Structures are given as structure tokens and as C-alpha cells.
Amino acid sequence: MRFGIAVIWLLVTWAGAALAQPISYEVRGSMYEQVIIAYVNGTPYQALVPETGISSKILEADFDGDGQVDLLHSWSGGGNCCAPSYAVLSLQNGRFVNATHPEFSGWSEPEVQQAPQGHRFVIETTQAGHGHTDLNGRLSSFAFVRGALQLVESRVLDQMLPALAQLSAEDYNRPGFDKQFPISMNYDLDGSGTPDLLLCRWWERWGAINCEIQMATGRQIAINNSCVRLGILQSRTAGMPDLVCGREDILRFDPFTNSYQ
């Protein structure tokens, strides 16, 4: 996690105990030079100074049931290198505490669910990066208890839409295969009786494949997504088969742009 240590302010009553007080939050400052300000009864306090990067508010709510409003927020180093990390900032015993967890990150924001036991943060993570070829993901669920994130569920996501035929980044793991060369597959996509060509090239940075279609007529069709796996489905759109990208994302042919998206 890349969240820095906050400058902590003590917010106490005359007896030294924290009050349940109206709290709201603001991310202040320019990109890469930000602080998170907490307004307690309208008075601003510097609650957190993140490391250099981009911080964003996601949701303000009382996640642990203590009567104080907490902040679910994200941090990113910028660019598309690494998925954002997430954290919960809260007032605990008169101090602002930023709760993180090494598995609380992902390209999609956490889904906040209300369970009988309280709020749950559910996030799906797919590892991606340099040379990565794993198709599986992970679904994790976190509870926020007494100022800390607790992992309450973690399971592997390996369900995949079945494909009639497919190409995969794992095809590049064959011993001795030179990743400078494309991989390809012949398949009659438009039902003309003549095989068309699905051509894919290795993208080292993400461990994925970038693909295009070369029809037997000479027409080229773009595929606007990089995928770890690209498969041909039985269903069709505008006379062309739908494609599955990764485990279960469906790409459909758009005849107006002559591309899959």
C-alpha cells in the first residue's frame, strides 16, 4: 500500500474521550501533492498526507457502526502501471487512522455491500503486468472493525465462458517460442465457407495479446481490447460471432466502426 502516515490531530471532549461528531472529507491539493482534510463540526483538520500520487474520494459512510462518518478512498501512482489501492480513513479514539490491507486493490472500485454483520467491501482482482499470463482472478471481501480492515473471504475466480476456439497469452509459454512472432488461428467467422484469420501479438508490458481479424475478403476488423484470452462464442451480433475476452467479458461486433468492442 502507498498511503503515507497522517499528521494526526487529537479530537477529544473535556473528559478525553472522542465524541460522535459530524464529519466530512475533502481531497485537497494538486495532482501528486494532495492531503485529505476532515471537517469535524465544520473545523478542518489535516487527516492524512498520502504518498506522492493521486488520491480520490469514493464514499463517505459510517462503516463500523460507531456513529462517526468514515471515508473509503483510493490511491494511485498515476499511469496504467498498477491498479489503485484502497483504504478506509476514520476517527478512532480521537485520532484519524488510515486502514489498509495488501489485498485491497484492483482496477475496479470496491463494491460496498450491507450485510447483517455490517458493511462489506467486495473487490475482484486480476493480476496483470509484465509477462503475466494467469487467467484466474480473486474475489475478496473485507469488513471494517474497530478501525481495521479484516479479510473475511477470499476465493479464486476460475469460471470461464466456454469458447468454440480460442487463442491465449498462455500460448506464448511454449518452450522455445519466440514472442516476437504472432500467433494465429483460422476460423470461418462470417459463415461464408472460407476460413478467416485471427492474428494476435504479444504485449510484454501486460502479459496480454493484441489481436485483429483478417477476413478472407481482405477486410480487416479491429479488436479494441487487449486480452489474456480471446475466444469465439456461439452467439452472434451483426453477422459476426461474439468474442470472449479473458474469463467472461464479451466483445461484440459493431458494423459502424468495423470493430469489436
N, C-alpha and C positions, 0 to 999 in steps of 0.2 A: 504494500500500500504506500501511496506517496503523499499522505496527508501530514502536514507539519504539526508541531506542538503549538497549541494556542497560548496567547498571553491570557492567563486566567484571572478573572475578577471574582471576588467573593461577594455574593448577594445574600445577606443574612438579615434576620429580624433582630430585634433588640435582645432576644434570648439566644441568638446564634444559630437558629435553625432556618432552613430555606422555606420561603413561602411559595404557595401556588399562585403565580402571578401571570398576567397577560404577557405573552412573549411572541414576537415575530422576528423574522430573519431577513437579512439582505446581503447579497454578494456585492461588494463594493470594490472599485478599482478597475484599472485597465487590464487587458489580457496579459497573463503571466505575472501580474503584480496585484493580486487580489487578497482581500480579507473578508471574513464573514462577520457581519455585525449582528448582534442580538439586541433587540429593543425590549427591555423589561420595564413594564409600566411606562412605556414611551421614552425611557432613557437608553441611549445607545451604549453598548459595551462591545469591545473587541473580543469576540468569542473564539476565533480560530484564524491563524495565519497559515494557509496551505503552502506546500512547497510550490516552487515556480511551475505554473501550469494554468489550466483553465478549470475553474470551479463553477458549478451550476446548481441552482435550487431545483429540487424535484417535487417535494411535498412537505408541507407543514401539518403535523398532527400529533396528538398525544399517543405515541406508540406503545408506551409501557404502563399506561393507566395511572400515572402518578399525579395527574391534574395539570402538568406542565406541557406546553407545546414543544415538540422536538422537530428536528429538520433532517429529512432524508436528502442527501446531496451527492454530487458526483465530482470526480477529479480526473482530468486527462492531461497528459503531457503534450497534447496537440498532435496534429497529423493523424495518419491512419496506421501507425506502427502497432499500437497496443490498445486493447479495449479499456474503457474507463473503469475506474474503481469507484465503489460506493461506500458511504458511511452514514452514520446517524449521529448528529450533534445534539446534545441535551444538557439540561441543567441538573446536576446531581450534587446534592448536599452543598449547595452554594457555589459550585464550580461548573464551568462548561467542560464537558467531556466528549471527545470525538471517538466513537466506537467504530472499529474497522475489523475486517476478517480477510485472511488471504484468499478465500474462495468467493468473496463478494465483489465480483467484477464480471463484465460482459458487454457485448456490443449493444444489447437491448436493455433498456432500463428495467429495474426490478418491478414485478407486479406486486402491489400491496393488497393482501387479502385479509379479510376479517374472519378469524376463526374463533371457536368457543374459548380457546385459551388466550385469545388476544390477536394482535396483528401478526401477520407473517409476510416476510419479504421473499418472493419466489423469483429465481433468476435462472435462465438457461444459458449455459456457457459452452461454446465450441472453441476449442483451442485452435489457433491459427497463427501462422508466422513462418519464419524462414525454414523451408524444407519440410513443413508439416504436411502429413498425408492422412491423419486419423479422421475417419468419417464420423465417429461417435461424438456425442456431446454429453453434458451432465446437467441435471436439474437439481438445484439446491434450494432449500428453504431455511430461512433464518427467523428466529424470534429475538425480540429486543427486551431484555430483562435486566433491571437494575443497572442500566447504563452500559450494558454489554450486548454484543451480538452473539447469539448461540446457534450453531448449526444443528438443526433438528431433523433434517432429511437430506440425503444425497444419493442420487442413483444415476446410473449410466443410461443415456438415451441411444439406443441402437436400432430402433424401429425404422425401417426404410420402405418407401413406396416401391413395389416391385416394378422392374423395368423389362421391356421386351429385349433390349440390348443396351449396353452402356460402355462408356469409357470413364476411367477414374485416374486420379492422381497416383493411386497405388500402382497403376500400370508402369509408372516410371521407376518403380523399385526393383524391377527385374535386374538380376546381376549382369553387369557389363553394358547395360543400356545407356546410351549417350543422351542426356537430357537436352542437348541442343537440337535434337531431331523431333519432329512432331509425331504424334500417334494418330491413327485414323481408323475409320470403320465405314464400310459400305452398307447402305440400307436404303430400300425403296421408300422414301418418305412421303411422296405425293401419290403413291399408288399407280404410277404410270407404267410399271413393269420394268423400269430401268433403275439400277442402283444409283443413289446419290452418295455424296461423300461428306462425312462428318470428320472435321480435321481439328485437332487440339494441340496446343503448345504449352509447355511447362512454364509456370510463373514461379520462379525461385523464391521471391520475397514472401509469398503467401502459401507456398506449397499447394497451389491450385492449378487448374488448367483453364486457358482461354481458348474458346472454340468458335468455329464458324462452319457454315454449311455451304457446300458447293454442289448445286443441283446439276443433274445430268444435262440440262439445257444450257448450262454455263452461268446461270444466275447465282449470285452469291447472297446468302442470308446471314445477317449478323446475329450473334448471341450476346446480349448486353450485360451478361453476368459472368463472373469468374466462379467456377465451381470446383469442389473437391471430387464430385461425381456428377456426370451428366448422362442421363438415361432417357430412352424413348418410351413413352407411355402409350397405352391403347387408346385413350381419349384423344379427340382431335378438335382443333379450332381453325376455322377458315381454310379447311382442306389440308392442314398440316398437323402432324401429331404433336401433342403437348410433350414437354420435356420436364424431367425431374432434375433439380439442381441440389446437390448434397443429399440429405436424407429424405426430405419431403417437400421442398419448395418447388412449386410448379411454375414453369415458364410457358407462356402461350404465344403463338404466332400472331403478329399484328401486320396485316397486309398493307396498311397505310404507310408504315415505316419500313416494311420489308425486314423485320427483325423480331427476335424473341425477347420478351421482357416480362 
